[in-house]
Amino acid sequence: MDRIWEYRINYTREQVEVGGGTHYYNASNAVEALEAQLYISKKDGEGVNIVSVERYCPYSDKWIDETKLATASQQE
C-alpha cells in the first residue's frame, strides 16, 4: 500500500488577470494530486496554469517541490 502524502498546488486562472489560489490534496504521488486539480478545474469550466506542485514532508517540516515530476507526465 502506498503512503498518502499532503500536496499543495498553487495555480493561476487563465481567464482572470488577478486570481488563483492554492488547493491541498491527499494523494499517493504528485501526478495523482495534479490530476485531481485539473479535474476540478475542468468541471468548474475554468482553465488554470499550474505554478507549483509541492509535497509536505512531515519529517523535515518542509514543502518539497515536485512540479517537474508532476507536469512531465502530463506532457506525454
PDB file with one MODEL, atoms N, CA, C and O in Angstrom:
MODEL        1
ATOM      1  N   MET A   1       0.844  -1.183   0.000  1.00  0.00           N
ATOM      2  CA  MET A   1       0.000   0.000   0.000  1.00  0.00           C
ATOM      3  C   MET A   1       0.886   1.241   0.000  1.00  0.00           C
ATOM      4  O   MET A   1       1.837   1.341   0.775  1.00  0.00           O
ATOM      5  N   ASP A   2       0.561   2.180  -0.878  1.00  0.00           N
ATOM      6  CA  ASP A   2       1.327   3.419  -0.969  1.00  0.00           C
ATOM      7  C   ASP A   2       0.984   4.350   0.181  1.00  0.00           C
ATOM      8  O   ASP A   2      -0.136   4.352   0.693  1.00  0.00           O
ATOM      9  N   ARG A   3       1.946   5.116   0.561  1.00  0.00           N
ATOM     10  CA  ARG A   3       1.735   6.124   1.588  1.00  0.00           C
ATOM     11  C   ARG A   3       0.970   7.296   0.988  1.00  0.00           C
ATOM     12  O   ARG A   3       1.167   7.633  -0.179  1.00  0.00           O
ATOM     13  N   ILE A   4       0.110   7.912   1.769  1.00  0.00           N
ATOM     14  CA  ILE A   4      -0.632   9.095   1.345  1.00  0.00           C
ATOM     15  C   ILE A   4       0.101  10.319   1.883  1.00  0.00           C
ATOM     16  O   ILE A   4       0.391  10.416   3.075  1.00  0.00           O
ATOM     17  N   TRP A   5       0.397  11.263   0.967  1.00  0.00           N
ATOM     18  CA  TRP A   5       1.088  12.498   1.308  1.00  0.00           C
ATOM     19  C   TRP A   5       0.140  13.679   1.159  1.00  0.00           C
ATOM     20  O   TRP A   5      -0.884  13.585   0.482  1.00  0.00           O
ATOM     21  N   GLU A   6       0.485  14.768   1.784  1.00  0.00           N
ATOM     22  CA  GLU A   6      -0.264  16.013   1.596  1.00  0.00           C
ATOM     23  C   GLU A   6       0.434  16.813   0.498  1.00  0.00           C
ATOM     24  O   GLU A   6       1.639  17.056   0.560  1.00  0.00           O
ATOM     25  N   TYR A   7      -0.347  17.219  -0.509  1.00  0.00           N
ATOM     26  CA  TYR A   7       0.184  18.008  -1.618  1.00  0.00           C
ATOM     27  C   TYR A   7      -0.468  19.376  -1.634  1.00  0.00           C
ATOM     28  O   TYR A   7      -1.645  19.527  -1.306  1.00  0.00           O
ATOM     29  N   ARG A   8       0.312  20.363  -2.020  1.00  0.00           N
ATOM     30  CA  ARG A   8      -0.170  21.737  -2.146  1.00  0.00           C
ATOM     31  C   ARG A   8       0.051  22.152  -3.594  1.00  0.00           C
ATOM     32  O   ARG A   8       1.169  22.097  -4.107  1.00  0.00           O
ATOM     33  N   ILE A   9      -1.036  22.569  -4.246  1.00  0.00           N
ATOM     34  CA  ILE A   9      -0.942  23.010  -5.640  1.00  0.00           C
ATOM     35  C   ILE A   9      -1.292  24.488  -5.714  1.00  0.00           C
ATOM     36  O   ILE A   9      -2.386  24.903  -5.329  1.00  0.00           O
ATOM     37  N   ASN A  10      -0.350  25.273  -6.212  1.00  0.00           N
ATOM     38  CA  ASN A  10      -0.563  26.698  -6.436  1.00  0.00           C
ATOM     39  C   ASN A  10      -0.843  26.893  -7.919  1.00  0.00           C
ATOM     40  O   ASN A  10      -0.183  26.292  -8.766  1.00  0.00           O
ATOM     41  N   TYR A  11      -1.823  27.734  -8.230  1.00  0.00           N
ATOM     42  CA  TYR A  11      -2.218  27.929  -9.620  1.00  0.00           C
ATOM     43  C   TYR A  11      -2.726  29.346  -9.842  1.00  0.00           C
ATOM     44  O   TYR A  11      -3.051  30.064  -8.896  1.00  0.00           O
ATOM     45  N   THR A  12      -2.786  29.732 -11.114  1.00  0.00           N
ATOM     46  CA  THR A  12      -3.432  30.977 -11.516  1.00  0.00           C
ATOM     47  C   THR A  12      -4.521  30.624 -12.509  1.00  0.00           C
ATOM     48  O   THR A  12      -4.443  29.601 -13.190  1.00  0.00           O
ATOM     49  N   ARG A  13      -5.520  31.456 -12.589  1.00  0.00           N
ATOM     50  CA  ARG A  13      -6.617  31.233 -13.539  1.00  0.00           C
ATOM     51  C   ARG A  13      -6.275  31.892 -14.868  1.00  0.00           C
ATOM     52  O   ARG A  13      -5.708  32.984 -14.898  1.00  0.00           O
ATOM     53  N   GLU A  14      -6.620  31.230 -15.960  1.00  0.00           N
ATOM     54  CA  GLU A  14      -6.310  31.760 -17.295  1.00  0.00           C
ATOM     55  C   GLU A  14      -7.188  32.939 -17.670  1.00  0.00           C
ATOM     56  O   GLU A  14      -6.701  33.892 -18.278  1.00  0.00           O
ATOM     57  N   GLN A  15      -8.468  32.903 -17.325  1.00  0.00           N
ATOM     58  CA  GLN A  15      -9.396  33.927 -17.758  1.00  0.00           C
ATOM     59  C   GLN A  15      -9.331  35.198 -16.915  1.00  0.00           C
ATOM     60  O   GLN A  15      -9.823  36.240 -17.346  1.00  0.00           O
ATOM     61  N   VAL A  16      -8.750  35.138 -15.756  1.00  0.00           N
ATOM     62  CA  VAL A  16      -8.722  36.276 -14.845  1.00  0.00           C
ATOM     63  C   VAL A  16      -7.286  36.728 -14.674  1.00  0.00           C
ATOM     64  O   VAL A  16      -6.393  35.923 -14.410  1.00  0.00           O
ATOM     65  N   GLU A  17      -7.066  38.067 -14.832  1.00  0.00           N
ATOM     66  CA  GLU A  17      -5.702  38.571 -14.693  1.00  0.00           C
ATOM     67  C   GLU A  17      -5.183  38.404 -13.276  1.00  0.00           C
ATOM     68  O   GLU A  17      -4.044  37.985 -13.064  1.00  0.00           O
ATOM     69  N   VAL A  18      -6.021  38.732 -12.315  1.00  0.00           N
ATOM     70  CA  VAL A  18      -5.632  38.585 -10.915  1.00  0.00           C
ATOM     71  C   VAL A  18      -6.483  37.482 -10.332  1.00  0.00           C
ATOM     72  O   VAL A  18      -7.712  37.548 -10.375  1.00  0.00           O
ATOM     73  N   GLY A  19      -5.868  36.514  -9.813  1.00  0.00           N
ATOM     74  CA  GLY A  19      -6.627  35.424  -9.221  1.00  0.00           C
ATOM     75  C   GLY A  19      -5.873  34.130  -9.327  1.00  0.00           C
ATOM     76  O   GLY A  19      -4.955  33.970 -10.131  1.00  0.00           O
ATOM     77  N   GLY A  20      -6.268  33.264  -8.536  1.00  0.00           N
ATOM     78  CA  GLY A  20      -5.614  31.976  -8.470  1.00  0.00           C
ATOM     79  C   GLY A  20      -5.815  31.447  -7.079  1.00  0.00           C
ATOM     80  O   GLY A  20      -6.729  31.864  -6.368  1.00  0.00           O
ATOM     81  N   GLY A  21      -4.997  30.568  -6.708  1.00  0.00           N
ATOM     82  CA  GLY A  21      -5.167  30.055  -5.374  1.00  0.00           C
ATOM     83  C   GLY A  21      -4.287  28.880  -5.082  1.00  0.00           C
ATOM     84  O   GLY A  21      -3.350  28.557  -5.813  1.00  0.00           O
ATOM     85  N   THR A  22      -4.623  28.260  -3.994  1.00  0.00           N
ATOM     86  CA  THR A  22      -3.909  27.097  -3.513  1.00  0.00           C
ATOM     87  C   THR A  22      -4.926  26.056  -3.086  1.00  0.00           C
ATOM     88  O   THR A  22      -5.875  26.367  -2.367  1.00  0.00           O
ATOM     89  N   HIS A  23      -4.734  24.846  -3.518  1.00  0.00           N
ATOM     90  CA  HIS A  23      -5.561  23.734  -3.073  1.00  0.00           C
ATOM     91  C   HIS A  23      -4.659  22.664  -2.478  1.00  0.00           C
ATOM     92  O   HIS A  23      -3.521  22.470  -2.904  1.00  0.00           O
ATOM     93  N   TYR A  24      -5.195  21.985  -1.495  1.00  0.00           N
ATOM     94  CA  TYR A  24      -4.466  20.910  -0.829  1.00  0.00           C
ATOM     95  C   TYR A  24      -5.145  19.588  -1.133  1.00  0.00           C
ATOM     96  O   TYR A  24      -6.373  19.495  -1.124  1.00  0.00           O
ATOM     97  N   TYR A  25      -4.348  18.570  -1.401  1.00  0.00           N
ATOM     98  CA  TYR A  25      -4.868  17.246  -1.718  1.00  0.00           C
ATOM     99  C   TYR A  25      -4.088  16.188  -0.948  1.00  0.00           C
ATOM    100  O   TYR A  25      -2.895  16.348  -0.688  1.00  0.00           O
ATOM    101  N   ASN A  26      -4.762  15.123  -0.593  1.00  0.00           N
ATOM    102  CA  ASN A  26      -4.104  13.940  -0.056  1.00  0.00           C
ATOM    103  C   ASN A  26      -4.016  12.947  -1.206  1.00  0.00           C
ATOM    104  O   ASN A  26      -5.035  12.536  -1.763  1.00  0.00           O
ATOM    105  N   ALA A  27      -2.799  12.566  -1.555  1.00  0.00           N
ATOM    106  CA  ALA A  27      -2.583  11.683  -2.698  1.00  0.00           C
ATOM    107  C   ALA A  27      -1.333  10.854  -2.480  1.00  0.00           C
ATOM    108  O   ALA A  27      -0.498  11.168  -1.633  1.00  0.00           O
ATOM    109  N   SER A  28      -1.220   9.793  -3.257  1.00  0.00           N
ATOM    110  CA  SER A  28      -0.042   8.930  -3.119  1.00  0.00           C
ATOM    111  C   SER A  28       1.155   9.439  -3.918  1.00  0.00           C
ATOM    112  O   SER A  28       2.289   9.036  -3.658  1.00  0.00           O
ATOM    113  N   ASN A  29       0.910  10.332  -4.899  1.00  0.00           N
ATOM    114  CA  ASN A  29       2.024  10.915  -5.649  1.00  0.00           C
ATOM    115  C   ASN A  29       1.600  12.244  -6.267  1.00  0.00           C
ATOM    116  O   ASN A  29       0.423  12.603  -6.241  1.00  0.00           O
ATOM    117  N   ALA A  30       2.569  12.969  -6.823  1.00  0.00           N
ATOM    118  CA  ALA A  30       2.325  14.301  -7.367  1.00  0.00           C
ATOM    119  C   ALA A  30       1.395  14.268  -8.580  1.00  0.00           C
ATOM    120  O   ALA A  30       0.583  15.176  -8.762  1.00  0.00           O
ATOM    121  N   VAL A  31       1.506  13.253  -9.391  1.00  0.00           N
ATOM    122  CA  VAL A  31       0.670  13.139 -10.587  1.00  0.00           C
ATOM    123  C   VAL A  31      -0.802  13.001 -10.192  1.00  0.00           C
ATOM    124  O   VAL A  31      -1.674  13.634 -10.788  1.00  0.00           O
ATOM    125  N   GLU A  32      -1.065  12.182  -9.199  1.00  0.00           N
ATOM    126  CA  GLU A  32      -2.431  11.980  -8.724  1.00  0.00           C
ATOM    127  C   GLU A  32      -3.026  13.292  -8.193  1.00  0.00           C
ATOM    128  O   GLU A  32      -4.189  13.596  -8.457  1.00  0.00           O
ATOM    129  N   ALA A  33      -2.239  14.058  -7.457  1.00  0.00           N
ATOM    130  CA  ALA A  33      -2.701  15.344  -6.926  1.00  0.00           C
ATOM    131  C   ALA A  33      -2.983  16.330  -8.066  1.00  0.00           C
ATOM    132  O   ALA A  33      -3.992  17.036  -8.046  1.00  0.00           O
ATOM    133  N   LEU A  34      -2.100  16.374  -9.045  1.00  0.00           N
ATOM    134  CA  LEU A  34      -2.290  17.276 -10.182  1.00  0.00           C
ATOM    135  C   LEU A  34      -3.511  16.882 -10.997  1.00  0.00           C
ATOM    136  O   LEU A  34      -4.262  17.755 -11.434  1.00  0.00           O
ATOM    137  N   GLU A  35      -3.724  15.603 -11.211  1.00  0.00           N
ATOM    138  CA  GLU A  35      -4.897  15.144 -11.953  1.00  0.00           C
ATOM    139  C   GLU A  35      -6.188  15.539 -11.234  1.00  0.00           C
ATOM    140  O   GLU A  35      -7.174  15.888 -11.883  1.00  0.00           O
ATOM    141  N   ALA A  36      -6.188  15.487  -9.918  1.00  0.00           N
ATOM    142  CA  ALA A  36      -7.358  15.911  -9.147  1.00  0.00           C
ATOM    143  C   ALA A  36      -7.622  17.399  -9.347  1.00  0.00           C
ATOM    144  O   ALA A  36      -8.772  17.806  -9.509  1.00  0.00           O
ATOM    145  N   GLN A  37      -6.571  18.213  -9.338  1.00  0.00           N
ATOM    146  CA  GLN A  37      -6.723  19.654  -9.553  1.00  0.00           C
ATOM    147  C   GLN A  37      -7.254  19.946 -10.956  1.00  0.00           C
ATOM    148  O   GLN A  37      -8.156  20.767 -11.121  1.00  0.00           O
ATOM    149  N   LEU A  38      -6.705  19.284 -11.951  1.00  0.00           N
ATOM    150  CA  LEU A  38      -7.138  19.514 -13.327  1.00  0.00           C
ATOM    151  C   LEU A  38      -8.583  19.060 -13.536  1.00  0.00           C
ATOM    152  O   LEU A  38      -9.329  19.692 -14.284  1.00  0.00           O
ATOM    153  N   TYR A  39      -8.974  17.988 -12.891  1.00  0.00           N
ATOM    154  CA  TYR A  39     -10.354  17.505 -12.973  1.00  0.00           C
ATOM    155  C   TYR A  39     -11.319  18.528 -12.376  1.00  0.00           C
ATOM    156  O   TYR A  39     -12.352  18.832 -12.973  1.00  0.00           O
ATOM    157  N   ILE A  40     -10.987  19.050 -11.215  1.00  0.00           N
ATOM    158  CA  ILE A  40     -11.838  20.054 -10.564  1.00  0.00           C
ATOM    159  C   ILE A  40     -11.933  21.307 -11.425  1.00  0.00           C
ATOM    160  O   ILE A  40     -13.021  21.860 -11.586  1.00  0.00           O
ATOM    161  N   SER A  41     -10.823  21.759 -11.978  1.00  0.00           N
ATOM    162  CA  SER A  41     -10.813  22.959 -12.815  1.00  0.00           C
ATOM    163  C   SER A  41     -11.659  22.760 -14.062  1.00  0.00           C
ATOM    164  O   SER A  41     -12.419  23.648 -14.449  1.00  0.00           O
ATOM    165  N   LYS A  42     -11.530  21.602 -14.689  1.00  0.00           N
ATOM    166  CA  LYS A  42     -12.303  21.309 -15.895  1.00  0.00           C
ATOM    167  C   LYS A  42     -13.793  21.244 -15.564  1.00  0.00           C
ATOM    168  O   LYS A  42     -14.623  21.748 -16.319  1.00  0.00           O
ATOM    169  N   LYS A  43     -14.124  20.627 -14.445  1.00  0.00           N
ATOM    170  CA  LYS A  43     -15.513  20.518 -14.008  1.00  0.00           C
ATOM    171  C   LYS A  43     -16.125  21.901 -13.769  1.00  0.00           C
ATOM    172  O   LYS A  43     -17.295  22.127 -14.077  1.00  0.00           O
ATOM    173  N   ASP A  44     -15.329  22.824 -13.220  1.00  0.00           N
ATOM    174  CA  ASP A  44     -15.790  24.184 -12.957  1.00  0.00           C
ATOM    175  C   ASP A  44     -15.747  25.059 -14.207  1.00  0.00           C
ATOM    176  O   ASP A  44     -16.221  26.195 -14.182  1.00  0.00           O
ATOM    177  N   GLY A  45     -15.185  24.544 -15.295  1.00  0.00           N
ATOM    178  CA  GLY A  45     -15.140  25.277 -16.551  1.00  0.00           C
ATOM    179  C   GLY A  45     -14.110  26.389 -16.585  1.00  0.00           C
ATOM    180  O   GLY A  45     -14.283  27.366 -17.313  1.00  0.00           O
ATOM    181  N   GLU A  46     -13.065  26.261 -15.828  1.00  0.00           N
ATOM    182  CA  GLU A  46     -12.026  27.284 -15.839  1.00  0.00           C
ATOM    183  C   GLU A  46     -10.680  26.668 -16.183  1.00  0.00           C
ATOM    184  O   GLU A  46     -10.367  25.551 -15.771  1.00  0.00           O
ATOM    185  N   GLY A  47      -9.895  27.413 -16.940  1.00  0.00           N
ATOM    186  CA  GLY A  47      -8.549  26.972 -17.252  1.00  0.00           C
ATOM    187  C   GLY A  47      -7.592  27.464 -16.183  1.00  0.00           C
ATOM    188  O   GLY A  47      -7.768  28.553 -15.636  1.00  0.00           O
ATOM    189  N   VAL A  48      -6.596  26.676 -15.891  1.00  0.00           N
ATOM    190  CA  VAL A  48      -5.619  27.071 -14.882  1.00  0.00           C
ATOM    191  C   VAL A  48      -4.207  26.867 -15.396  1.00  0.00           C
ATOM    192  O   VAL A  48      -3.951  26.012 -16.243  1.00  0.00           O
ATOM    193  N   ASN A  49      -3.312  27.657 -14.873  1.00  0.00           N
ATOM    194  CA  ASN A  49      -1.879  27.490 -15.096  1.00  0.00           C
ATOM    195  C   ASN A  49      -1.284  27.019 -13.778  1.00  0.00           C
ATOM    196  O   ASN A  49      -1.414  27.696 -12.759  1.00  0.00           O
ATOM    197  N   ILE A  50      -0.648  25.887 -13.794  1.00  0.00           N
ATOM    198  CA  ILE A  50      -0.061  25.332 -12.583  1.00  0.00           C
ATOM    199  C   ILE A  50       1.249  26.055 -12.287  1.00  0.00           C
ATOM    200  O   ILE A  50       2.151  26.095 -13.123  1.00  0.00           O
ATOM    201  N   VAL A  51       1.339  26.620 -11.101  1.00  0.00           N
ATOM    202  CA  VAL A  51       2.551  27.319 -10.670  1.00  0.00           C
ATOM    203  C   VAL A  51       3.487  26.341  -9.974  1.00  0.00           C
ATOM    204  O   VAL A  51       4.683  26.305 -10.265  1.00  0.00           O
ATOM    205  N   SER A  52       2.943  25.546  -9.055  1.00  0.00           N
ATOM    206  CA  SER A  52       3.793  24.585  -8.355  1.00  0.00           C
ATOM    207  C   SER A  52       2.967  23.444  -7.779  1.00  0.00           C
ATOM    208  O   SER A  52       1.791  23.598  -7.451  1.00  0.00           O
ATOM    209  N   VAL A  53       3.621  22.300  -7.669  1.00  0.00           N
ATOM    210  CA  VAL A  53       3.065  21.114  -7.007  1.00  0.00           C
ATOM    211  C   VAL A  53       4.092  20.736  -5.951  1.00  0.00           C
ATOM    212  O   VAL A  53       5.228  20.389  -6.274  1.00  0.00           O
ATOM    213  N   GLU A  54       3.686  20.805  -4.682  1.00  0.00           N
ATOM    214  CA  GLU A  54       4.626  20.567  -3.601  1.00  0.00           C
ATOM    215  C   GLU A  54       4.099  19.488  -2.654  1.00  0.00           C
ATOM    216  O   GLU A  54       2.901  19.411  -2.383  1.00  0.00           O
ATOM    217  N   ARG A  55       5.002  18.674  -2.168  1.00  0.00           N
ATOM    218  CA  ARG A  55       4.662  17.613  -1.211  1.00  0.00           C
ATOM    219  C   ARG A  55       5.180  18.000   0.160  1.00  0.00           C
ATOM    220  O   ARG A  55       6.327  18.419   0.312  1.00  0.00           O
ATOM    221  N   TYR A  56       4.322  17.854   1.151  1.00  0.00           N
ATOM    222  CA  TYR A  56       4.737  18.159   2.518  1.00  0.00           C
ATOM    223  C   TYR A  56       5.439  16.956   3.126  1.00  0.00           C
ATOM    224  O   TYR A  56       4.917  15.841   3.111  1.00  0.00           O
ATOM    225  N   CYS A  57       6.623  17.197   3.660  1.00  0.00           N
ATOM    226  CA  CYS A  57       7.384  16.145   4.329  1.00  0.00           C
ATOM    227  C   CYS A  57       7.307  16.391   5.839  1.00  0.00           C
ATOM    228  O   CYS A  57       7.907  17.340   6.345  1.00  0.00           O
ATOM    229  N   PRO A  58       6.577  15.548   6.552  1.00  0.00           N
ATOM    230  CA  PRO A  58       6.431  15.768   7.990  1.00  0.00           C
ATOM    231  C   PRO A  58       7.724  15.539   8.778  1.00  0.00           C
ATOM    232  O   PRO A  58       7.848  16.004   9.910  1.00  0.00           O
ATOM    233  N   TYR A  59       8.672  14.836   8.195  1.00  0.00           N
ATOM    234  CA  TYR A  59       9.926  14.550   8.887  1.00  0.00           C
ATOM    235  C   TYR A  59      10.840  15.777   8.935  1.00  0.00           C
ATOM    236  O   TYR A  59      11.520  16.016   9.932  1.00  0.00           O
ATOM    237  N   SER A  60      10.848  16.545   7.851  1.00  0.00           N
ATOM    238  CA  SER A  60      11.673  17.754   7.812  1.00  0.00           C
ATOM    239  C   SER A  60      10.846  19.018   8.025  1.00  0.00           C
ATOM    240  O   SER A  60      11.399  20.109   8.158  1.00  0.00           O
ATOM    241  N   ASP A  61       9.516  18.872   8.057  1.00  0.00           N
ATOM    242  CA  ASP A  61       8.594  20.000   8.219  1.00  0.00           C
ATOM    243  C   ASP A  61       8.786  21.029   7.097  1.00  0.00           C
ATOM    244  O   ASP A  61       8.769  22.236   7.336  1.00  0.00           O
ATOM    245  N   LYS A  62       8.968  20.523   5.864  1.00  0.00           N
ATOM    246  CA  LYS A  62       9.190  21.381   4.697  1.00  0.00           C
ATOM    247  C   LYS A  62       8.331  20.911   3.526  1.00  0.00           C
ATOM    248  O   LYS A  62       7.902  19.758   3.470  1.00  0.00           O
ATOM    249  N   TRP A  63       8.091  21.836   2.590  1.00  0.00           N
ATOM    250  CA  TRP A  63       7.403  21.512   1.338  1.00  0.00           C
ATOM    251  C   TRP A  63       8.459  21.229   0.290  1.00  0.00           C
ATOM    252  O   TRP A  63       9.381  22.024   0.107  1.00  0.00           O
ATOM    253  N   ILE A  64       8.335  20.104  -0.401  1.00  0.00           N
ATOM    254  CA  ILE A  64       9.295  19.670  -1.414  1.00  0.00           C
ATOM    255  C   ILE A  64       8.663  19.875  -2.792  1.00  0.00           C
ATOM    256  O   ILE A  64       7.580  19.359  -3.070  1.00  0.00           O
ATOM    257  N   ASP A  65       9.343  20.627  -3.641  1.00  0.00           N
ATOM    258  CA  ASP A  65       8.815  20.945  -4.968  1.00  0.00           C
ATOM    259  C   ASP A  65       8.877  19.711  -5.876  1.00  0.00           C
ATOM    260  O   ASP A  65       9.953  19.166  -6.120  1.00  0.00           O
ATOM    261  N   GLU A  66       7.724  19.282  -6.366  1.00  0.00           N
ATOM    262  CA  GLU A  66       7.635  18.153  -7.292  1.00  0.00           C
ATOM    263  C   GLU A  66       6.927  18.559  -8.583  1.00  0.00           C
ATOM    264  O   GLU A  66       6.308  17.729  -9.249  1.00  0.00           O
ATOM    265  N   THR A  67       7.025  19.837  -8.927  1.00  0.00           N
ATOM    266  CA  THR A  67       6.342  20.373 -10.101  1.00  0.00           C
ATOM    267  C   THR A  67       6.803  19.678 -11.381  1.00  0.00           C
ATOM    268  O   THR A  67       5.975  19.241 -12.180  1.00  0.00           O
ATOM    269  N   LYS A  68       8.095  19.573 -11.578  1.00  0.00           N
ATOM    270  CA  LYS A  68       8.631  18.951 -12.803  1.00  0.00           C
ATOM    271  C   LYS A  68       8.202  17.500 -12.913  1.00  0.00           C
ATOM    272  O   LYS A  68       7.877  17.021 -13.999  1.00  0.00           O
ATOM    273  N   LEU A  69       8.202  16.818 -11.810  1.00  0.00           N
ATOM    274  CA  LEU A  69       7.804  15.409 -11.778  1.00  0.00           C
ATOM    275  C   LEU A  69       6.338  15.253 -12.192  1.00  0.00           C
ATOM    276  O   LEU A  69       6.002  14.354 -12.961  1.00  0.00           O
ATOM    277  N   ALA A  70       5.474  16.123 -11.685  1.00  0.00           N
ATOM    278  CA  ALA A  70       4.037  16.031 -11.970  1.00  0.00           C
ATOM    279  C   ALA A  70       3.703  16.476 -13.385  1.00  0.00           C
ATOM    280  O   ALA A  70       2.900  15.833 -14.061  1.00  0.00           O
ATOM    281  N   THR A  71       4.301  17.556 -13.836  1.00  0.00           N
ATOM    282  CA  THR A  71       3.957  18.094 -15.149  1.00  0.00           C
ATOM    283  C   THR A  71       4.586  17.284 -16.281  1.00  0.00           C
ATOM    284  O   THR A  71       4.067  17.306 -17.397  1.00  0.00           O
ATOM    285  N   ALA A  72       5.668  16.583 -16.037  1.00  0.00           N
ATOM    286  CA  ALA A  72       6.305  15.761 -17.076  1.00  0.00           C
ATOM    287  C   ALA A  72       5.354  14.673 -17.551  1.00  0.00           C
ATOM    288  O   ALA A  72       5.315  14.354 -18.739  1.00  0.00           O
ATOM    289  N   SER A  73       4.594  14.106 -16.636  1.00  0.00           N
ATOM    290  CA  SER A  73       3.665  13.047 -17.015  1.00  0.00           C
ATOM    291  C   SER A  73       2.474  13.591 -17.801  1.00  0.00           C
ATOM    292  O   SER A  73       1.861  12.859 -18.578  1.00  0.00           O
ATOM    293  N   GLN A  74       2.143  14.857 -17.606  1.00  0.00           N
ATOM    294  CA  GLN A  74       1.019  15.458 -18.322  1.00  0.00           C
ATOM    295  C   GLN A  74       1.392  15.790 -19.770  1.00  0.00           C
ATOM    296  O   GLN A  74       0.507  15.903 -20.619  1.00  0.00           O
ATOM    297  N   GLN A  75       2.674  15.946 -20.062  1.00  0.00           N
ATOM    298  CA  GLN A  75       3.114  16.291 -21.408  1.00  0.00           C
ATOM    299  C   GLN A  75       3.287  15.091 -22.298  1.00  0.00           C
ATOM    300  O   GLN A  75       3.452  15.252 -23.507  1.00  0.00           O
ATOM    301  N   GLU A  76       3.257  13.894 -21.751  1.00  0.00           N
ATOM    302  CA  GLU A  76       3.461  12.674 -22.547  1.00  0.00           C
ATOM    303  C   GLU A  76       2.245  12.332 -23.363  1.00  0.00           C
ATOM    304  O   GLU A  76       2.249  11.337 -24.089  1.00  0.00           O
TER     305      GLU A  76
ENDMDL
END
